[in-house]
Amino acid sequence: MKISASIYSDKHRPLEEIICDLDAHQVDLFHLDCNDDPSVFLDIERIRKISKTKIDLHLITTMPEAYYNLLRKHPVDYLTFQFEELKAPLLLPEDIKGKKGIAITTDTPVDIFQGFSGFDFILIMATTPGQSGGKFDRNNFQKIRKFRKMYPSKSIHVDGGVNGEVSFILRNMGVSSCVSGSYLFNAPSIGQALMNLTKREIESSFQVKDFMMPLEECPICFSTVHSPKEIVKVVDEGKLGFALVLSEEGKLSGIASSADIRKGLLIKWEDFKNITISDFVNPNPLNILETATVEELLQLIKKCSFPIMYLPVINSIGHAVGIINFTHLIKGEI
């Protein structure tokens, strides 16, 4: 996951000093918020003279067309428009360079991306756009999951309230880039903050239930299904590579993943007609309690002698409540 440093969060140092400091720490992107302020492009010009780091511009304006000539003169690598500020359809000229994104606040549904399907990414604002230091709204975890399901080929960027623990969860959800401002510049050192944003282990107050894929979003089938074909159909239609298998009471009875199905087919290849449901289901999958912390999750993973792609989540009485899907972690690290 790329770290985009929100340079205007540092209000105490000259721009050139900030840029040199960030470059010395190999920050991935420079994030600039343009709140209807053309002078931001003067800063872009200054940055280009001393750095080759990519620029991530967030344009917050009711009149984006007023900035097209400036964008032609000072092209940026990532260009994001704030959806709520747009008063008319966004007709972006083809000669405007850079990857394009649309930003939405927590209250705006991700469904609006349908009108920007030609764009490269969505920027989910977890706090108030253009402001720094707010707290991450946990409701955005659900928005990230929904957008990933609706637009699997698009990238997800997040801005607002991203600290070390939030960054860890976002990486596991497949987020491609996160904007960091006050957390980065208010730390004892930029280097320490960057380590916290990218390290694999982190102390966290979040519980698994805060960021898991809830049961209502999971492909499920019941242990009473009558044929292996039904399980294969659920896995295929779910398009996630697995199906949770539940008892009639809702308790976790197992998991059927694409790998489990392949394994079952290979074992019964010479006796194909006698394949049963049990050949496709792992009846004792590794699982975790919904109240487990991120630290406990990491400890569980470390103890495993095999790679984990899917981790069912249960409550205190063994009922399935969701799953953690680690396949999105790969997207977040690209």
GIVEN-V801502 format. One record per pair of residues at least 24 apart in sequence whose ideal C-beta (glycine too) atoms are under 10 Angstrom apart, sorted by the first residue. I is the first residue (numbers start at 1). J is the second residue. If there is no record, write none. Layout:
BEGIN
i | j
I | J
I | J
END
This chain:
BEGIN
i | j
1 | 28
1 | 156
1 | 157
1 | 158
1 | 162
1 | 167
1 | 168
1 | 170
1 | 171
1 | 172
1 | 173
1 | 174
1 | 175
1 | 176
1 | 177
1 | 178
1 | 197
1 | 198
1 | 329
1 | 331
1 | 332
1 | 333
1 | 334
2 | 27
2 | 28
2 | 29
2 | 54
2 | 56
2 | 78
2 | 155
2 | 157
2 | 175
2 | 176
2 | 177
2 | 178
2 | 179
2 | 198
2 | 332
2 | 333
2 | 334
3 | 27
3 | 28
3 | 29
3 | 31
3 | 162
3 | 167
3 | 177
3 | 178
3 | 179
3 | 180
3 | 184
3 | 193
3 | 194
3 | 197
3 | 198
4 | 28
4 | 29
4 | 30
4 | 31
4 | 32
4 | 54
4 | 55
4 | 56
4 | 58
4 | 78
4 | 123
4 | 157
4 | 158
4 | 159
4 | 162
4 | 177
4 | 178
4 | 179
4 | 180
4 | 181
4 | 184
5 | 29
5 | 30
5 | 31
5 | 32
5 | 53
5 | 56
5 | 179
5 | 180
5 | 181
5 | 184
5 | 185
5 | 190
5 | 193
5 | 194
6 | 30
6 | 31
6 | 32
6 | 33
6 | 56
6 | 58
6 | 130
6 | 132
6 | 159
6 | 160
6 | 162
6 | 179
6 | 180
6 | 181
6 | 182
6 | 183
6 | 184
6 | 185
7 | 31
7 | 32
7 | 33
7 | 43
7 | 47
7 | 55
7 | 56
7 | 181
7 | 184
7 | 185
8 | 32
8 | 33
8 | 34
8 | 35
8 | 40
8 | 43
8 | 130
8 | 132
8 | 181
8 | 185
9 | 33
9 | 131
9 | 132
9 | 133
9 | 179
9 | 180
9 | 181
9 | 182
9 | 183
9 | 184
9 | 185
9 | 186
10 | 132
10 | 181
10 | 182
10 | 184
10 | 185
10 | 186
10 | 190
11 | 132
11 | 185
12 | 185
13 | 185
14 | 46
15 | 42
15 | 43
15 | 46
15 | 47
15 | 50
16 | 46
16 | 47
16 | 49
16 | 50
16 | 51
18 | 47
18 | 185
18 | 190
19 | 43
19 | 46
19 | 47
19 | 49
19 | 50
19 | 51
19 | 53
20 | 50
20 | 51
21 | 185
21 | 189
21 | 190
21 | 191
22 | 51
22 | 53
22 | 184
22 | 185
22 | 190
22 | 194
23 | 50
23 | 51
23 | 52
23 | 53
24 | 190
24 | 191
25 | 184
25 | 189
25 | 190
25 | 191
25 | 192
25 | 193
25 | 194
25 | 195
26 | 53
26 | 191
26 | 194
27 | 51
27 | 53
27 | 54
27 | 180
27 | 184
27 | 190
27 | 194
28 | 53
28 | 54
28 | 56
28 | 177
28 | 178
28 | 194
28 | 198
29 | 53
29 | 54
29 | 55
29 | 56
29 | 77
29 | 78
29 | 157
29 | 177
29 | 179
30 | 54
30 | 55
30 | 56
30 | 57
30 | 76
30 | 77
30 | 78
31 | 55
31 | 56
31 | 57
31 | 58
31 | 78
31 | 80
31 | 123
31 | 157
31 | 159
31 | 177
31 | 178
31 | 179
31 | 180
31 | 181
32 | 56
32 | 57
32 | 58
32 | 59
32 | 76
33 | 57
33 | 58
33 | 59
33 | 60
33 | 80
33 | 82
33 | 129
33 | 130
33 | 131
33 | 132
33 | 159
33 | 179
33 | 181
34 | 58
34 | 59
34 | 60
34 | 61
34 | 67
34 | 70
34 | 76
34 | 80
34 | 82
34 | 130
35 | 59
35 | 60
35 | 61
35 | 82
35 | 85
35 | 129
35 | 130
35 | 131
36 | 60
36 | 61
36 | 62
36 | 63
36 | 64
36 | 66
36 | 67
36 | 85
36 | 130
37 | 61
38 | 66
38 | 67
38 | 70
40 | 67
40 | 70
40 | 74
41 | 67
41 | 69
41 | 70
41 | 71
41 | 73
41 | 74
41 | 76
42 | 70
42 | 74
43 | 74
44 | 70
44 | 71
44 | 73
44 | 74
44 | 75
44 | 76
45 | 73
45 | 74
47 | 74
48 | 74
48 | 75
48 | 76
53 | 77
54 | 78
54 | 98
54 | 99
55 | 79
55 | 98
56 | 80
56 | 98
56 | 99
56 | 101
56 | 123
56 | 157
56 | 159
56 | 177
56 | 179
57 | 81
57 | 98
57 | 101
58 | 82
58 | 101
58 | 103
58 | 123
58 | 125
58 | 129
58 | 130
58 | 157
58 | 159
58 | 179
59 | 85
59 | 103
60 | 84
60 | 85
60 | 103
60 | 129
60 | 130
61 | 85
61 | 86
61 | 87
62 | 86
62 | 87
62 | 88
63 | 87
63 | 88
64 | 88
64 | 90
64 | 91
64 | 92
64 | 96
65 | 90
65 | 91
65 | 92
65 | 93
67 | 96
68 | 92
68 | 93
68 | 95
68 | 96
69 | 93
71 | 95
71 | 96
71 | 97
71 | 98
72 | 96
72 | 97
78 | 120
78 | 121
78 | 123
78 | 155
78 | 157
78 | 177
79 | 119
79 | 120
80 | 119
80 | 120
80 | 121
80 | 122
80 | 123
80 | 125
80 | 129
80 | 157
80 | 159
80 | 179
81 | 116
81 | 119
81 | 123
82 | 108
82 | 123
82 | 125
82 | 129
82 | 130
83 | 108
83 | 112
83 | 113
83 | 115
83 | 116
83 | 122
83 | 123
83 | 125
83 | 129
84 | 108
84 | 112
84 | 125
84 | 129
85 | 129
86 | 115
89 | 115
90 | 115
90 | 116
90 | 119
92 | 116
92 | 118
92 | 119
99 | 155
101 | 154
101 | 155
101 | 156
101 | 157
101 | 177
103 | 129
103 | 157
103 | 159
104 | 129
104 | 140
104 | 143
104 | 147
105 | 129
105 | 137
105 | 140
105 | 160
106 | 136
106 | 137
106 | 138
106 | 139
106 | 140
106 | 143
106 | 160
107 | 137
107 | 139
108 | 143
109 | 143
109 | 146
109 | 147
110 | 140
110 | 142
110 | 143
110 | 144
110 | 145
110 | 146
110 | 147
110 | 148
110 | 149
110 | 150
110 | 151
110 | 156
111 | 146
111 | 147
111 | 150
113 | 147
113 | 150
113 | 151
113 | 154
114 | 150
114 | 151
116 | 154
117 | 151
117 | 154
119 | 151
119 | 154
119 | 155
120 | 153
120 | 154
120 | 155
120 | 157
120 | 176
121 | 147
121 | 151
121 | 154
121 | 155
121 | 156
121 | 157
121 | 176
121 | 177
122 | 147
122 | 150
122 | 151
122 | 154
122 | 155
122 | 156
122 | 157
122 | 158
123 | 155
123 | 156
123 | 157
123 | 158
123 | 159
123 | 160
123 | 177
123 | 178
123 | 179
124 | 156
124 | 157
124 | 158
124 | 159
124 | 160
124 | 170
124 | 175
124 | 178
125 | 157
125 | 158
125 | 159
125 | 160
125 | 161
125 | 179
126 | 158
126 | 159
126 | 160
126 | 161
126 | 162
126 | 166
126 | 170
126 | 178
126 | 179
127 | 159
127 | 160
127 | 161
127 | 162
127 | 181
128 | 160
129 | 159
129 | 160
130 | 159
130 | 160
131 | 160
131 | 181
131 | 182
132 | 159
132 | 160
132 | 161
132 | 179
132 | 180
132 | 181
132 | 182
132 | 183
132 | 184
132 | 185
132 | 186
133 | 160
133 | 161
133 | 181
133 | 182
133 | 183
133 | 186
134 | 160
134 | 161
134 | 181
134 | 182
135 | 160
135 | 161
135 | 163
135 | 166
136 | 160
136 | 161
136 | 162
136 | 163
136 | 165
136 | 166
136 | 167
136 | 169
136 | 170
136 | 206
137 | 161
138 | 166
138 | 169
138 | 206
138 | 210
138 | 211
140 | 166
140 | 170
140 | 173
140 | 211
141 | 166
141 | 169
141 | 170
141 | 173
141 | 206
141 | 210
141 | 211
141 | 212
141 | 213
141 | 214
142 | 211
142 | 213
142 | 214
142 | 217
144 | 169
144 | 170
144 | 173
144 | 174
144 | 175
144 | 211
144 | 328
145 | 173
145 | 174
145 | 211
145 | 212
145 | 213
145 | 214
145 | 217
145 | 325
145 | 328
146 | 217
147 | 174
148 | 173
148 | 174
148 | 175
148 | 213
148 | 325
148 | 328
148 | 331
149 | 213
149 | 217
149 | 239
149 | 240
152 | 239
152 | 328
152 | 331
153 | 331
155 | 331
155 | 332
155 | 334
156 | 328
156 | 331
156 | 332
162 | 197
163 | 187
163 | 193
163 | 196
163 | 197
163 | 202
163 | 204
164 | 192
164 | 193
164 | 194
164 | 195
164 | 196
164 | 197
164 | 198
164 | 199
164 | 201
164 | 202
164 | 203
164 | 204
165 | 196
165 | 202
165 | 203
165 | 204
165 | 205
165 | 206
165 | 293
165 | 294
165 | 295
166 | 197
166 | 202
166 | 204
166 | 206
166 | 211
167 | 196
167 | 197
167 | 198
167 | 199
167 | 202
167 | 332
168 | 196
168 | 197
168 | 198
168 | 199
168 | 200
168 | 201
168 | 202
168 | 203
168 | 204
168 | 206
168 | 211
168 | 294
168 | 297
168 | 298
169 | 202
169 | 204
169 | 206
169 | 210
169 | 211
169 | 294
170 | 197
170 | 211
170 | 328
170 | 332
171 | 197
171 | 198
171 | 200
171 | 328
171 | 329
171 | 331
171 | 332
171 | 333
172 | 211
172 | 294
172 | 297
172 | 324
172 | 325
172 | 326
172 | 328
172 | 329
172 | 332
172 | 333
173 | 211
173 | 213
173 | 324
173 | 325
173 | 328
173 | 329
173 | 331
173 | 332
174 | 325
174 | 326
174 | 327
174 | 328
174 | 329
174 | 330
174 | 331
174 | 332
174 | 333
174 | 334
175 | 328
175 | 331
175 | 332
176 | 331
176 | 332
176 | 333
176 | 334
177 | 332
178 | 332
200 | 298
201 | 294
201 | 295
201 | 298
201 | 299
201 | 302
202 | 294
202 | 295
202 | 298
203 | 293
203 | 294
203 | 295
204 | 293
204 | 294
204 | 295
204 | 296
204 | 297
204 | 298
205 | 293
205 | 294
206 | 293
206 | 294
206 | 295
206 | 297
207 | 289
207 | 290
207 | 291
207 | 292
207 | 293
207 | 294
207 | 296
207 | 297
208 | 288
208 | 289
208 | 290
208 | 291
208 | 292
208 | 293
208 | 294
208 | 296
208 | 297
208 | 311
208 | 313
208 | 314
208 | 321
208 | 322
208 | 323
208 | 324
209 | 289
209 | 290
209 | 291
209 | 292
209 | 313
209 | 315
209 | 321
209 | 322
210 | 290
210 | 293
210 | 294
211 | 294
211 | 297
211 | 322
211 | 324
212 | 288
212 | 290
212 | 297
212 | 311
212 | 312
212 | 313
212 | 321
212 | 322
212 | 323
212 | 324
212 | 325
213 | 240
213 | 310
213 | 313
213 | 322
213 | 323
213 | 324
213 | 325
213 | 328
214 | 290
214 | 313
214 | 321
214 | 322
214 | 323
215 | 244
215 | 246
215 | 250
215 | 312
215 | 313
215 | 319
215 | 320
215 | 321
215 | 322
215 | 323
216 | 321
216 | 322
217 | 322
217 | 323
217 | 325
218 | 242
218 | 243
218 | 244
218 | 246
218 | 310
218 | 312
218 | 313
218 | 320
218 | 321
218 | 322
218 | 323
218 | 325
219 | 243
219 | 244
219 | 256
219 | 323
220 | 244
220 | 245
220 | 246
220 | 250
220 | 320
220 | 323
221 | 245
221 | 246
221 | 253
221 | 256
221 | 277
221 | 281
222 | 246
222 | 247
222 | 248
222 | 250
222 | 253
223 | 247
223 | 248
223 | 251
223 | 252
223 | 253
223 | 254
223 | 277
223 | 278
223 | 281
223 | 283
224 | 248
224 | 253
224 | 277
225 | 256
225 | 277
225 | 281
226 | 277
227 | 275
227 | 276
227 | 277
228 | 256
228 | 261
228 | 264
228 | 265
228 | 268
228 | 275
228 | 276
228 | 277
228 | 278
228 | 279
228 | 280
228 | 281
229 | 275
229 | 277
229 | 280
230 | 277
230 | 280
231 | 256
231 | 260
231 | 261
231 | 264
231 | 277
231 | 279
231 | 280
231 | 281
232 | 256
232 | 258
232 | 261
232 | 264
232 | 265
232 | 280
235 | 260
235 | 261
235 | 280
236 | 261
240 | 310
240 | 323
240 | 325
240 | 327
241 | 309
241 | 310
241 | 325
241 | 327
242 | 282
242 | 285
242 | 309
242 | 310
242 | 312
242 | 323
242 | 325
242 | 327
243 | 280
243 | 281
243 | 310
244 | 285
244 | 310
244 | 312
244 | 313
244 | 320
244 | 322
244 | 323
245 | 277
245 | 280
245 | 281
245 | 282
245 | 283
245 | 285
245 | 312
245 | 320
246 | 312
246 | 319
246 | 320
247 | 318
247 | 319
247 | 320
249 | 317
249 | 318
249 | 319
250 | 314
250 | 315
250 | 317
250 | 318
250 | 319
250 | 320
250 | 321
251 | 314
251 | 315
251 | 317
251 | 318
251 | 319
251 | 320
252 | 283
252 | 284
252 | 285
252 | 287
252 | 312
252 | 313
252 | 314
252 | 315
252 | 318
252 | 319
252 | 320
252 | 321
252 | 323
253 | 281
253 | 283
253 | 284
253 | 285
253 | 318
253 | 320
254 | 278
254 | 280
254 | 281
254 | 282
254 | 283
254 | 284
254 | 285
254 | 312
255 | 281
255 | 282
255 | 283
255 | 284
255 | 285
255 | 286
255 | 287
255 | 310
255 | 311
255 | 312
255 | 320
255 | 323
256 | 280
256 | 281
256 | 282
256 | 285
257 | 281
257 | 282
257 | 285
257 | 309
257 | 310
258 | 309
259 | 309
259 | 310
260 | 285
282 | 310
282 | 312
285 | 310
285 | 311
285 | 312
285 | 323
286 | 310
286 | 311
286 | 312
287 | 311
287 | 312
287 | 313
287 | 314
287 | 318
287 | 320
287 | 323
287 | 324
288 | 312
288 | 313
288 | 314
288 | 323
288 | 324
289 | 313
289 | 314
289 | 315
289 | 316
289 | 318
289 | 321
290 | 314
290 | 315
290 | 316
290 | 319
290 | 320
290 | 321
290 | 322
291 | 315
291 | 316
297 | 324
301 | 326
END
